[in-house]
Every structure is written in C-alpha cells, then in structure tokens.
C-alpha cells in the first residue's frame, strides 16, 4: 500500500482529465492517493508521499512554469519516486517524419525537464506519459499562424487535435499508472 500524490497544472482541463484517470487507476489498486492541483502543494510537501505523479500542460515547448517551480524546489535525494505526465497540442512522436519533427520542436522538452530535474535532484524517475490535448483558442491561433500554415494540413490537424484527450488517451494514462505502480512493487 503506497501513499501517492497525483498533482497537476491545467488551464483548459486536458491535463486534469489525464490526472483524474491516473488517480482513479491508483485508487482502484487500493493505494492511498490524493489528487491536488499544483497550486495546492509545495516542493517540501512531496516528501509526505512515496510516489508522486506530477502533470503539466505544455507551455512554450516545456512544462508550465508552476510545475517547473515545484521541480526546482525539490531538495536533493527526496524520499519519493516521481512519474511525470503532460498534455500538448502538437502531434505525437509516433507519427511520420513531419509529426516527429513537430513533436521534437514543440513538446519534447517536457520529458527532458523531468529527466533533468530527476538527475540533478537524484530523484528516482519512473517514467513519463504525454498525450495530445485540445489547444486553447490563443494556442490554436499561434499554431495556425506559425506552425501549420498549409490549409489542408491544418484542417486535418485541427479536426483531430480537438478530440483529445480521447478515451483511448485516458486508457493509456491508466496503463501508464499501472506500469509506474509495478515499478514501485519491485
């Protein structure tokens, strides 16, 4: 029986949906689990848990500032294990070359920030989950005017991204939670 925290930063609700799926999965396995927004926690409060799932919306190609502040505030060698997750409005890296390039440019720094903080703070990092999330209107406009300017590509992209996170995405988040929990049981 683990004491687990699922904490997240969201603006549009995408990351919250993923956090809730992870929370429900951990709860279903009989663990003591708490669901809190990032503004309800401090870096110091994380040591009250054995496992922390920390989630963020992708902002400016990286984790949102409130999540980065939490990571920066963690003392070296914390007692908890960490798993990260994020939602982003770009393609996923599993697609073709174009999708991989856009993911690399616009969302891959999220996992790198978790890995860097874990290395610097000597945190046992158990994995990362990322998925698409519908963009907010300003981000949608930025993507349309800056990243995906081809009309045909835009129509296909926006029709797809507005659907996320889908039930399939949320199931993958639950599976991610199961994988992380299994690593804690070893």
N, C-alpha and C positions, 0 to 999 in steps of 0.2 A: 504494500500500500504506500504509494508516493504522495507527497504533498506537492501539488502542481499549480502553477500560475499560468494563465493564458492572458496576456496583455497585448493591447493593440492601439494603433493610432489610425483613425479613419476620418475622411471628410465626406465621402459620398456613400458610405455604407458597404462598399465592396470588401474591405479588409475586415470589417465587423462580421460579415457573413462567414468568411473563412474562419475567423476566431471562434465563432459560435459552433461551427462544425467540429473544430478541434476540441473545444470544450466538451461538447456532447459526447464525442468519442472517448475522451479520457474519463469522463464521468461514468459512461457505460461500462468501463473496465473496473469500476469500484474504487478508483482513487479519489482522494480529497482534492478537489480542483476549484480554483477561484477564477472568475472572469472579470477583468478590470481594464478600463481604458488607461492609456499611458499617463494621462494627467492625474490619475488616482494612485500612482506608485512613485517611488524614488529608487534610485540605484541601490541604496542601502537596504531597502525593504525586500529586495530579491533574495537575500540570504535566508529569509524565513522559509524558503521553498527548496525542494530537492531538484525540481525541474521547472524551467521557465520557457514557455513558448512566447516569443516576442515578435509582434507583427507590425507592419508598416505599409502605408501607401507609398508608391514610388514617386518621389518629387525631384525634379531636376536631375533625373537619371540615377538617383540614390535614395536611401532611406530618408524619410521625413525628419526634419530637424528635432522634434521632440524624442524620437526613438534614438537618434544619434546621441543626444544629450544623456539619455539613460545609459547607453553603451559606454560613453566617455566617463561616466561617473562610477562605474563598477570598479571596485578595488581589485588588485591582483589576487589570484588564487581564490575566487569565491567558492563557496560550498555547493552551489547549484550547477546543474548542467543546463545548457542552452540549446534551443532549436529556434530557427528564425523562419519567418514567412513574410511574403509581400505580394501585393497586387499591383499590376501595372497595365497601362493602356496600349502597350506595343504588342507585337507578335510574340509568340513563344519560340524558344530556340529549336524546337523540334521540327520546324517547317523547313522550307527550302533555303537557298543561299540568301535571298533578299530578307526573309524573315529572321534568319540568324544574324545578319549584319545589323538590322534594326534593333533586335533584342540586345545585342552586344553593345550598341551605341547608347540605347535609351533605358535599359533596365538591369544590365548585368552587374552594375556597381552595387546593387542592393546586397547580393550574396557576398560580394567581395568585402563590403563593410562589416558584415557579421564575422567573416573569416578573419579579417584584420584585427578587429576588437578581441576576438577569441584568442588569437595568437598573442597579442600584446598583453592581455589580462590573464592569460593561461586558463581560459575557460574551456571546459570540456564541451565542444560544439558538436551536437549530434545530427545536424542536418538542416537543410533549407528547402522550403516549398515556395514556389512562385506560380502565380496564375494571372490571367488577364482579368481586368475589371473594366467596366464601362467608364469612359472618361467623363469628367465634369465638363460643362459647356466651354469654359476657357481653355482647358487642355484639348478638347476636341478641336477647337478653332486653331490652336497652336499646331496640332498635328496636321490639320488640313492645309494650313498656310506654309508650313515649314518642312514637314517630313514626307507626307504622302500627297503630292500635288497632282499626280496623274488622276484624272477623273474616274477612269474605270477601276483603277486600284483602290481609290478612295471609296467608291460605292461598295465594293466587296468587303473592304476592311471595316467600314463603319457598321454595315449590316451585321457583321459577325461580332465585333467587339462589344457592341451594345447589349449583347445577350449575356455577357459574363459578369460575375461568376455563375456558371451553369450548375445544374445538379451534378453533372459529371465532374466539374471542378471541385465541388464540395465533397464529393465522394473521394477524390484524390487527396483532399486535405485530411479526411478521416483516415485514409490509408497511411498518409504521412505520419499522423499522430500515432497510429499503431506501430509503425516502424521505429519511431523515436522511443516509445514505451518499451519495445522489445530490447532496444539497446540499453535501457536502464535496468532491465531484469537480468542481464548477463553477469 
